[in-house]
Amino acid sequence: MPFDHKHLLGIEFLPKKDILTILDTAESFVEISTREVKKVPILRGKTIINLFFEPSTRTRSSFELAAKRLSADIINFNRQFSSVVKGETLKDTVLNLESMQSDALIIRHNCPGVPHYISTFCRSHVINAGDGAHEHPTQALLDAFTIRQQKKKLEGLKILIVGDILHSRVARSNIFLLSKMGAEIACVGPPALLPEEFKEFGIACDYDLDRAIQGADVIMMLRIQSERQQKNLFPSLREYKDIFSLTPKRFRRAKRNAIIMHPGPINRGVEISADLADSAKSVILRQVENGIAVRMAVLYLLLGGKERETTD
């Protein structure tokens, strides 16, 4: 199916058919990462810029590998050593980088809406790699890809999202995407970290993990984002751990074949026990692995890759 979009700015307004196009396209890219030579010439000659204003391990590395495996050239922008520290504006930074004939800009910024703003004046394709507490579309896509890979479907699954929902762009993008796919979503967390707005989307909100986890097919744990909190929104980490940490005892309330997810980084022993994070029920590292194929699919679809060329 054609993918008629110039940018990937979020999931909220992305049609279901285009989500499926990305997921189906990613299926065909998984195999490339298992080859001895992990590269195809699909985007040879294209230039991509990783424009990250926030720290990142998985997303930045994943996009870089995705671009390189498609044979594109990629530049990693380092804010600390850029003219931003001299007072250069965001717009001037983008325009100067784009003047080097870039084809795509991958943007991560701590302010919501920055990728949308950049898309109003730049000619390159813009991909949102996380904008504040707003959205993280490729994370939701790789999460959906991983769930579908493990469960063979998305529709009808009971998916539980646990933790700091208020500040989580991952939660928002997943709620938008999984709702469109027909999954049953419930959110669990401390009252101050569980926005009432999600009830408007038909999302069940609960403050009792022991009750909500019963019968869950997928448990998606979230990190407490203390860097986005202006004040303490729960009494202590010890209390949070006692009430909302995923332990083996709690996990036994979920379905027998339930899987555990986490976008990372993990705070072991806080939101999830180390034993569960490393268990066979965890697909956390599989999420990271699938992120490369999903981001390859996004780059391929946006940058207009020609007919698939393969090297066997």
RODO-2510 file (C-alpha; in nm, 4 decimals, decimal comma):
residues 312
     n   res          X          Y          Z
     1     m     0,0000     0,0000     0,0000
     2     p     0,1256     0,3538    -0,0737
     3     f     0,2441     0,5722     0,2144
     4     d     0,1460     0,9262     0,1220
     5     h     0,3097     1,1278     0,3996
     6     k     0,6038     1,3648     0,3983
     7     h     0,6646     1,3487     0,7758
     8     l     0,6073     1,1198     1,0722
     9     l     0,5126     1,3592     1,3515
    10     g     0,2880     1,1418     1,5661
    11     i     0,0424     0,8544     1,5875
    12     e    -0,2685     1,0462     1,6934
    13     f    -0,3636     1,1493     1,3384
    14     l    -0,1993     0,8642     1,1487
    15     p    -0,4642     0,6433     0,9834
    16     k    -0,4837     0,2762     1,0747
    17     k    -0,4018     0,1717     0,7185
    18     d    -0,0732     0,3637     0,7302
    19     i     0,0186     0,2108     1,0652
    20     l    -0,0364    -0,1319     0,9102
    21     t     0,1741    -0,0336     0,6091
    22     i     0,4670     0,0519     0,8385
    23     l     0,4287    -0,2681     1,0416
    24     d     0,4010    -0,4860     0,7310
    25     t     0,6992    -0,3152     0,5686
    26     a     0,9057    -0,3675     0,8846
    27     e     0,8397    -0,7419     0,8572
    28     s     1,0436    -0,7490     0,5379
    29     f     1,3372    -0,5682     0,7001
    30     v     1,3822    -0,7996     1,0005
    31     e     1,5789    -1,0520     0,7985
    32     i     1,8418    -0,7983     0,6906
    33     s     1,9749    -0,7708     1,0449
    34     t     2,0435    -1,1464     1,0516
    35     r     2,2709    -1,1419     0,7460
    36     e     2,6478    -1,1530     0,7560
    37     v     2,6488    -0,8242     0,5614
    38     k     2,3729    -0,6216     0,7227
    39     k     2,3210    -0,3691     0,4460
    40     v     2,1100    -0,3049     0,1350
    41     p     2,1524    -0,0128    -0,1095
    42     i     1,7937     0,1144    -0,0939
    43     l     1,8724     0,4673     0,0319
    44     r     2,2206     0,5049    -0,1107
    45     g     2,2971     0,8738    -0,1651
    46     k     2,0427     0,9960     0,0928
    47     t     2,1600     1,2073     0,3880
    48     i     1,9920     1,1848     0,7273
    49     i     2,0594     1,3979     1,0351
    50     n     2,0022     1,2757     1,3905
    51     l     1,9078     1,6008     1,5659
    52     f     1,8866     1,5045     1,9339
    53     f     1,8540     1,7742     2,2007
    54     e     1,7947     1,5130     2,4744
    55     p     2,0048     1,2149     2,5857
    56     s     1,9244     0,8880     2,4119
    57     t     2,0769     0,5435     2,3831
    58     r     1,8267     0,3153     2,2110
    59     t     1,6407     0,5561     1,9809
    60     r     1,9448     0,7416     1,8514
    61     s     2,1518     0,4265     1,7966
    62     s     1,8546     0,2497     1,6406
    63     f     1,7930     0,5265     1,3869
    64     e     2,1639     0,5403     1,3063
    65     l     2,1815     0,1666     1,2440
    66     a     1,8580     0,1758     1,0437
    67     a     1,9971     0,4480     0,8169
    68     k     2,3305     0,2718     0,7711
    69     r     2,1682    -0,0616     0,6933
    70     l     1,9777     0,1153     0,4156
    71     s     2,3117     0,2618     0,2952
    72     a     2,2195     0,6225     0,3773
    73     d     2,4738     0,8701     0,5130
    74     i     2,3944     0,9891     0,8656
    75     i     2,5201     1,2790     1,0751
    76     n     2,4808     1,2786     1,4535
    77     f     2,4189     1,6276     1,5925
    78     n     2,5735     1,6867     1,9350
    79     r     2,4079     1,9771     2,1156
    80     q     2,6912     2,0086     2,3665
    81     f     2,9433     2,0856     2,0922
    82     s     2,7136     2,2848     1,8631
    83     s     2,6450     2,6539     1,8124
    84     v     2,3301     2,6156     2,0230
    85     v     2,5470     2,6732     2,3304
    86     k     2,6527     3,0053     2,1720
    87     g     2,2928     3,1194     2,1435
    88     e     2,1974     2,9974     1,7951
    89     t     1,8207     2,9524     1,7628
    90     l     1,6574     2,6200     1,6870
    91     k     1,5364     2,7478     1,3497
    92     d     1,8825     2,8652     1,2471
    93     t     2,0352     2,5352     1,3581
    94     v     1,7884     2,3409     1,1459
    95     l     1,8232     2,5683     0,8417
    96     n     2,2015     2,5529     0,8533
    97     l     2,2052     2,1754     0,8767
    98     e     1,9451     2,1479     0,6026
    99     s     2,1526     2,3694     0,3740
   100     m     2,3983     2,0788     0,3616
   101     q     2,1348     1,9045     0,1456
   102     s     1,9881     1,6711     0,4046
   103     d     1,6971     1,4490     0,3065
   104     a     1,5570     1,3755     0,6511
   105     l     1,5791     1,5211     1,0017
   106     i     1,5171     1,2948     1,3009
   107     i     1,4214     1,5233     1,5896
   108     r     1,4224     1,4638     1,9647
   109     h     1,3489     1,7632     2,1863
   110     n     1,2290     1,8227     2,5401
   111     c     0,9592     2,0682     2,4247
   112     p     0,6304     1,9259     2,2904
   113     g     0,5521     2,0316     1,9355
   114     v     0,9083     2,1017     1,8153
   115     p     0,8994     1,8453     1,5282
   116     h     0,5664     1,9948     1,4131
   117     y     0,7173     2,3452     1,4242
   118     i     1,0254     2,2388     1,2266
   119     s     0,8062     2,0758     0,9620
   120     t     0,6475     2,4157     0,8874
   121     f     0,9644     2,5646     0,7413
   122     c     1,2062     2,2892     0,6365
   123     r     1,1981     2,0985     0,3093
   124     s     1,3409     1,7731     0,4519
   125     h     1,1321     1,4874     0,5826
   126     v     1,0838     1,5253     0,9594
   127     i     1,0596     1,2286     1,1952
   128     n     0,9577     1,2787     1,5559
   129     a     1,1925     1,0813     1,7820
   130     g     1,0224     1,2103     2,0975
   131     d     0,8957     1,5592     2,1821
   132     g     0,8706     1,6243     2,5525
   133     a     0,5792     1,4396     2,7109
   134     h     0,3798     1,4526     2,3857
   135     e     0,4539     1,1616     2,1484
   136     h     0,7148     0,9028     2,0487
   137     p     0,5674     0,7474     1,7339
   138     t     0,8434     0,5024     1,6372
   139     q     0,8482     0,3590     1,9904
   140     a     0,4755     0,2858     1,9693
   141     l     0,5246     0,1322     1,6252
   142     l     0,8019    -0,0983     1,7436
   143     d     0,5972    -0,1900     2,0511
   144     a     0,2997    -0,2811     1,8323
   145     f     0,5291    -0,4731     1,5977
   146     t     0,6707    -0,6707     1,8913
   147     i     0,3266    -0,7476     2,0359
   148     r     0,1994    -0,8622     1,6968
   149     q     0,5114    -1,0740     1,6513
   150     q     0,4578    -1,2445     1,9877
   151     k     0,0773    -1,2644     1,9919
   152     k     0,0013    -1,2814     1,6168
   153     k    -0,2582    -1,0050     1,6595
   154     l    -0,3355    -0,6751     1,8311
   155     e    -0,7139    -0,6686     1,8268
   156     g    -0,8810    -0,7926     2,1439
   157     l    -0,5664    -0,8110     2,3559
   158     k    -0,5744    -0,6736     2,7094
   159     i    -0,2765    -0,4392     2,7394
   160     l    -0,1818    -0,2833     3,0716
   161     i     0,0365     0,0303     3,0830
   162     v     0,1847     0,0893     3,4278
   163     g     0,3679     0,3804     3,5854
   164     d     0,4279     0,7475     3,5095
   165     i     0,1552     0,7915     3,2480
   166     l     0,1401     1,1699     3,2925
   167     h     0,4886     1,2397     3,1594
   168     s     0,5145     0,9484     2,9172
   169     r     0,5199     1,0187     2,5436
   170     v     0,5505     0,6416     2,4993
   171     a     0,2198     0,5880     2,6798
   172     r     0,0412     0,8495     2,4701
   173     s     0,1613     0,7140     2,1371
   174     n     0,0824     0,3578     2,2418
   175     i    -0,2657     0,4524     2,3580
   176     f    -0,3363     0,6202     2,0231
   177     l    -0,1967     0,3291     1,8208
   178     l    -0,3260     0,0310     2,0154
   179     s    -0,6735     0,1846     2,0434
   180     k    -0,6880     0,2123     1,6644
   181     m    -0,5859    -0,1520     1,6395
   182     g    -0,8725    -0,2670     1,8614
   183     a    -0,6785    -0,3557     2,1758
   184     e    -0,8301    -0,3160     2,5231
   185     i    -0,6079    -0,0745     2,7150
   186     a    -0,5891    -0,0032     3,0858
   187     c    -0,3559     0,2398     3,2627
   188     v    -0,2354     0,2006     3,6192
   189     g    -0,0351     0,4408     3,8340
   190     p    -0,0417     0,6830     4,1268
   191     p    -0,3387     0,9238     4,1045
   192     a    -0,1105     1,2231     4,0420
   193     l     0,0565     1,0428     3,7495
   194     l    -0,2603     0,9152     3,5830
   195     p    -0,4323     1,1924     3,3818
   196     e    -0,8109     1,1961     3,3780
   197     e    -0,7997     1,2942     3,0090
   198     f    -0,7388     0,9350     2,9041
   199     k    -1,0839     0,8358     3,0254
   200     e    -1,2174     1,0467     2,7367
   201     f    -1,0498     0,8005     2,4993
   202     g    -1,2271     0,5086     2,6632
   203     i    -0,9166     0,3984     2,8525
   204     a    -0,9729     0,2244     3,1849
   205     c    -0,7785     0,3945     3,4653
   206     d    -0,6932     0,2135     3,7868
   207     y    -0,4773     0,2766     4,0923
   208     d    -0,4568    -0,0879     4,2014
   209     l    -0,2027    -0,2937     4,0040
   210     d    -0,2972    -0,6199     4,1743
   211     r    -0,6545    -0,5796     4,0513
   212     a    -0,5814    -0,4410     3,7039
   213     i    -0,3177    -0,6984     3,6073
   214     q    -0,5587    -0,9905     3,6258
   215     g    -0,6044    -1,1455     3,2831
   216     a    -0,3596    -0,9094     3,1080
   217     d    -0,1962    -1,0280     2,7853
   218     v     0,0720    -0,7574     2,7813
   219     i     0,2185    -0,5571     3,0698
   220     m     0,4018    -0,2447     2,9574
   221     m     0,6023    -0,0916     3,2397
   222     l     0,7154     0,2731     3,2325
   223     r     1,0038     0,4560     3,3953
   224     i     0,9406     0,7254     3,6540
   225     q     1,0450     1,0388     3,4664
   226     s     1,1811     1,2466     3,7526
   227     e     1,3510     1,4831     3,5052
   228     r     1,0071     1,5986     3,3836
   229     q     0,8506     1,6326     3,7263
   230     q     0,8441     1,9780     3,8811
   231     k     0,7559     1,8378     4,2234
   232     n     0,7193     1,5076     4,4008
   233     l     0,3965     1,3481     4,2814
   234     f     0,4108     1,0476     4,5124
   235     p     0,5417     1,0067     4,8697
   236     s     0,8579     0,8003     4,8084
   237     l     1,0259     0,5477     4,5795
   238     r     0,9803     0,2855     4,8509
   239     e     0,6044     0,3365     4,8518
   240     y     0,5936     0,3438     4,4715
   241     k     0,7842     0,0137     4,4603
   242     d     0,5518    -0,1466     4,7151
   243     i     0,2379    -0,0537     4,5215
   244     f     0,3344    -0,0373     4,1519
   245     s     0,6484    -0,2453     4,0976
   246     l     0,6059    -0,5556     3,8819
   247     t     0,7119    -0,8523     4,0942
   248     p     0,6915    -1,2264     4,0212
   249     k     0,4011    -1,2559     4,2654
   250     r     0,2036    -0,9825     4,0874
   251     f     0,2920    -1,1125     3,7439
   252     r     0,1307    -1,4478     3,8237
   253     r    -0,2064    -1,2695     3,8196
   254     a    -0,1682    -1,2013     3,4464
   255     k    -0,2426    -1,4598     3,1787
   256     r    -0,0091    -1,7580     3,1685
   257     n     0,1375    -1,6509     2,8335
   258     a     0,1565    -1,2785     2,9141
   259     i     0,4615    -1,0803     2,8029
   260     i     0,6486    -0,7954     2,9737
   261     m     0,7562    -0,4803     2,7909
   262     h     0,9517    -0,1661     2,8804
   263     p     1,0717     0,1188     2,6552
   264     g     1,3856     0,1643     2,8681
   265     p     1,5888     0,2652     3,0442
   266     i     1,4895     0,0275     3,3238
   267     n     1,5155     0,1176     3,6893
   268     r     1,5733    -0,2344     3,8164
   269     g     1,4067    -0,3006     4,1466
   270     v     1,1861     0,0081     4,1191
   271     e     0,9305    -0,0388     3,8404
   272     i     1,0257    -0,4010     3,7705
   273     s     1,2192    -0,6733     3,9484
   274     a     1,5512    -0,7744     3,7957
   275     d     1,4386    -1,1387     3,7738
   276     l     1,1367    -1,0491     3,5590
   277     a     1,3315    -0,8061     3,3406
   278     d     1,5711    -1,0886     3,2498
   279     s     1,3108    -1,3653     3,2316
   280     a     1,1764    -1,5512     2,9291
   281     k     0,8519    -1,3561     2,9693
   282     s     1,0357    -1,0299     2,8977
   283     v     1,0546    -0,9026     2,5389
   284     i     1,2430    -0,5859     2,6319
   285     l     1,5535    -0,6686     2,4264
   286     r     1,3332    -0,7906     2,1421
   287     q     1,1753    -0,4427     2,1393
   288     v     1,5210    -0,2909     2,0908
   289     e     1,6004    -0,5384     1,8132
   290     n     1,2694    -0,4731     1,6358
   291     g     1,3233    -0,0986     1,6614
   292     i     1,5837    -0,1170     1,3855
   293     a     1,3481    -0,2907     1,1393
   294     v     1,0616    -0,0517     1,2206
   295     r     1,2812     0,2566     1,1752
   296     m     1,4208     0,1127     0,8519
   297     a     1,0604     0,0841     0,7327
   298     v     0,9828     0,4455     0,8304
   299     l     1,2923     0,5797     0,6524
   300     y     1,2220     0,3673     0,3454
   301     l     0,8583     0,4756     0,3190
   302     l     0,9242     0,8464     0,3782
   303     l     1,2333     0,8826     0,1638
   304     g     1,0761     0,7057    -0,1325
   305     g     1,3018     0,4068    -0,1581
   306     k     1,2964     0,2478    -0,5020
   307     e     1,2072    -0,1118    -0,5688
   308     r     1,3649    -0,3328    -0,3074
   309     e     1,7213    -0,4271    -0,3937
   310     t     1,8598    -0,7205    -0,2023
   311     t     2,2005    -0,8726    -0,1671
   312     d     2,1832    -1,2451    -0,0935
***
